[in-house]
Amino acid sequence: AALAAKKYQVTGTIISLTEKSIVVLKADGDKWEIERNEDTKVEGKLKVGNKVTIYYHMIADSAETK
């Protein structure tokens, strides 16, 4: 059986928002840009200035051996 990717979360204030991404400013000053698409589930309304928690997982786009 295939293993599901580990899930993570990031919480902060939305500082930029497009149809394809959300940029969040964390309390420690780090900026996180998270890609989104039509399958991204949204509860509530995304708006610049709103606090948000984003749940995500990591998937490799490519791999290269040396």
Sequence and secondary structure as in RCSB ss.txt:
>XXXX:A:sequence
AALAAKKYQVTGTIISLTEKSIVVLKADGDKWEIERNEDTKVEGKLKVGNKVTIYYHMIADSAETK
>XXXX:A:secstr
      EEEEEEEEEEE SSEEEEE TTS EEEEE  TT    S   TT EEEEEEE   S     
